[in-house]
């Protein structure tokens, strides 16, 4: 089958389109014919080698963390899916590879595709929707009447986070450019801050939660907007000791991550704020719950561009540029470009 192969780690390297062996599903896996996949900053960071210490993939391997498609065969132990089902998923770490025509996915990572979405729309959601669910529902336990600051509101995570936070009953502030202000307001943002001309850290106070996906300077400045007992949750790092323990990393890596996060943890403690790092995990059960929110209109996908499979490297370059509003999708079943 055709797939895009990462031959070696390297910043901004192009992936090679080539032939690889067809995956054979294990007893608990489902073989999916991929109709569409989506690109994430995570793919670029893995390609660049930034995650080698915690996600030690050995080149050559396939990237790709999002997919929507059709079940073409199932393993002997699979009970929840059958041939012909339309599904979507974020495959678990160690089993990624959706930049390909087919993929074997663990049954527990899959969910039926929302009925009201195209394959391209469904493919745009798994990684970002699971990230948002695990930040807002699991980690922050966001409640009605609370206030949350969501950085980069026009991005892939931000567009979904604003919608879910509003569904949960929170007041939502977000940072974005003036050009994207109307977009984030249409998603439900109550307070919109132009990061180019305004300083969020002097404008906001008494917030319960901050979702950070930006740099270390933004992370530290976010402490100022939180009230005592507030929660600062970062999906862009630095990883903390709790994450290292959960990942089962060795003693040396645990020490490294403890040192990397020492400064922000110390400053958070001084501000009486809880700092934590979240690296999302695959979860088909959560995707099933998210599908219901999509089908009832609570959450809608946001797609910037759709590329053809032949244009995947161009799509990667566009994601790397940081200009995307919402998600960038690659379609394997139509020839349309961006």
Secondary structure, DSSP 8 states (H G I E B T S, - for coil): -EEEEE-S--TT---EEEE-------TTEEEEEEEEEEE-HHHHHHHHTTTTTTS---SSEE----EEEEEEEE-TT--S--TT-EEEE---TTS---SBSEEEEEGGGEEE--TTS-HHHHHTTHHHHHHHHIIIIIIS---TT-EEEESSTTBHHHHHHHHHHHHTT-EEEEEE-GGGHHHHHHHT-SEEEETTT--HHHH--SEEEEEE-S-HHHHHHHGGGEEEEEEEEESSS---HHHHHHHT--HHHHHHHHHHTHHHHHHHHHTT-EEEE------HHHHHHHHHHHHTTS----EEEEEEGGGHHHHHHHHHHT--SBEEEEESS-----
